[in-house]
Amino acid sequence: MFSSLRERFTGHLRERSRRRARLVSKDGRCNIEFGNVERSRFVFLIDIWTTILDLRWRYKMTIFISAFLGSWFLFGLLWYVVAYIHKDLPEFNPSINHTPCVENINGLTSAFLFSLETQVTIGYGFRCVTEQCATAIFLLIFQSILGVIINSFMCGAILAKISRSKNRAKTITFSKNAVISKRGGKLCLLIRVANLRKSLLIGSHIYGKLLKTTITPEGETIILDQVNIEFVVDAGNENLFFISPLTIYHIIDKNSPFFHMAAETLLQQDFELVVFLDGTVEATSATCQVRTSYIPEEVLWGYRFAPIVSKTKEGKYRVDFQNFSKTVAVETPHCAFCLYNEKEAKAKEKKGYDNPGFVLSEVNETSDTKM
């Protein structure tokens, strides 16, 4: 009992360690880390817009709140300095005829409140700048302009983050597993993809990359070597009518990297199949890319997908997503090479072949019958 538990636990750890090695996760995130980058991180501040958009929401909201609070407090200090230099504060005991730069600033708190009211254009009317102080007028103009810039940048960044096509990509889903079975008399690798929205992706294009470690004839080891994988549907791989779930397939022929794999050796292979779907969002005209990946444990040999589209009595088409990733076992050749040889053998049976060594000789027939 303990040995079986130990084996199961060891297999689970082995599976986890292998799954961690994948480059692209199932939801499309890239698992890659950059080390010893020579260029300074200051280059990310040059393209501050993209840097802000790529940040997670918690960091973005922290920067958003810090930018407003920091600017309010900074200008609050400046307003306090102006009042201090002009001796408008109560501790200086200004005379009755004294005209302050800003009315009703009595300390740092009131200066902060005036900074807040100025930048967000609340304008309660209790505190205001007078015409006696040019410094205060200049500071008012500067804070108003800077406040508009901060508001525009932060609101634009949040709006762009919300409307990014990455969120649209979350409504495109791939099947949990890929399957290998016969389709149209050919051995194919099949993947199912579905659009969860009724709005289409315009100009959709689907393709794949097989990532594996290869050794060149010169002895160089290339990690994450990329091999193109062509995926098609019955109407091609471009301009898909993506209103219902589609089953895309890759034909395993002599030019396919899967040609020399077999059902018995599939799990021993070391590869990662990354599938990409590019398209344009119909509502926003923004480009969108969806990606996922499959490792050998997620490729099922000898299965096909269960049907999910049916027609109701009312004449509507119904898609049952409960069977979206469900597979059914079917009779499948255990390798593409065997299927290819089987077809060749059947084709030869239907043909005749000339024997080059055969020589036709004439025979004179004599009759022994005498009349």
Rosetta blueprint (number, residue, H / E / L):
1 M L
2 F H
3 S H
4 S H
5 L H
6 R H
7 E H
8 R H
9 F H
10 T H
11 G H
12 H H
13 L H
14 R H
15 E H
16 R H
17 S H
18 R H
19 R H
20 R H
21 A L
22 R L
23 L L
24 V E
25 S L
26 K L
27 D L
28 G L
29 R L
30 C E
31 N L
32 I L
33 E L
34 F L
35 G L
36 N L
37 V L
38 E L
39 R L
40 S L
41 R L
42 F H
43 V H
44 F H
45 L H
46 I H
47 D L
48 I H
49 W H
50 T H
51 T H
52 I H
53 L H
54 D H
55 L L
56 R L
57 W H
58 R H
59 Y H
60 K H
61 M H
62 T H
63 I H
64 F H
65 I H
66 S H
67 A H
68 F H
69 L H
70 G H
71 S H
72 W H
73 F H
74 L H
75 F H
76 G H
77 L H
78 L H
79 W H
80 Y H
81 V H
82 V H
83 A H
84 Y H
85 I H
86 H L
87 K L
88 D L
89 L L
90 P H
91 E H
92 F H
93 N L
94 P L
95 S L
96 I L
97 N L
98 H L
99 T L
100 P L
101 C L
102 V E
103 E L
104 N L
105 I L
106 N L
107 G L
108 L H
109 T H
110 S H
111 A H
112 F H
113 L H
114 F H
115 S H
116 L H
117 E H
118 T H
119 Q H
120 V L
121 T L
122 I L
123 G L
124 Y L
125 G L
126 F L
127 R L
128 C L
129 V E
130 T L
131 E L
132 Q L
133 C L
134 A H
135 T H
136 A H
137 I H
138 F H
139 L H
140 L H
141 I H
142 F H
143 Q H
144 S H
145 I H
146 L H
147 G H
148 V H
149 I H
150 I H
151 N H
152 S H
153 F H
154 M H
155 C H
156 G H
157 A H
158 I H
159 L H
160 A H
161 K H
162 I H
163 S L
164 R L
165 S H
166 K H
167 N H
168 R H
169 A H
170 K L
171 T L
172 I E
173 T E
174 F E
175 S L
176 K L
177 N L
178 A E
179 V E
180 I E
181 S E
182 K E
183 R E
184 G L
185 G L
186 K E
187 L E
188 C E
189 L E
190 L E
191 I E
192 R E
193 V E
194 A E
195 N E
196 L L
197 R L
198 K L
199 S L
200 L L
201 L E
202 I E
203 G E
204 S E
205 H E
206 I E
207 Y E
208 G E
209 K E
210 L E
211 L E
212 K E
213 T E
214 T E
215 I E
216 T L
217 P L
218 E L
219 G L
220 E L
221 T E
222 I E
223 I E
224 L E
225 D E
226 Q E
227 V E
228 N E
229 I E
230 E L
231 F L
232 V E
233 V E
234 D L
235 A L
236 G E
237 N L
238 E E
239 N L
240 L L
241 F L
242 F L
243 I L
244 S L
245 P L
246 L E
247 T E
248 I E
249 Y E
250 H E
251 I E
252 I L
253 D L
254 K L
255 N L
256 S L
257 P L
258 F L
259 F L
260 H L
261 M L
262 A E
263 A L
264 E L
265 T L
266 L H
267 L H
268 Q H
269 Q L
270 D L
271 F E
272 E E
273 L E
274 V E
275 V E
276 F E
277 L E
278 D E
279 G E
280 T E
281 V E
282 E L
283 A L
284 T L
285 S L
286 A L
287 T E
288 C E
289 Q E
290 V E
291 R E
292 T E
293 S E
294 Y E
295 I L
296 P H
297 E H
298 E H
299 V E
300 L E
301 W E
302 G L
303 Y E
304 R E
305 F E
306 A L
307 P L
308 I L
309 V E
310 S E
311 K E
312 T L
313 K L
314 E L
315 G L
316 K L
317 Y E
318 R E
319 V E
320 D L
321 F H
322 Q H
323 N H
324 F L
325 S L
326 K L
327 T E
328 V E
329 A E
330 V L
331 E L
332 T L
333 P L
334 H L
335 C E
336 A H
337 F H
338 C H
339 L H
340 Y H
341 N H
342 E H
343 K H
344 E H
345 A H
346 K H
347 A H
348 K H
349 E H
350 K L
351 K L
352 G L
353 Y L
354 D L
355 N L
356 P L
357 G L
358 F L
359 V L
360 L L
361 S L
362 E L
363 V L
364 N L
365 E L
366 T L
367 S L
368 D L
369 T L
370 K L
371 M L
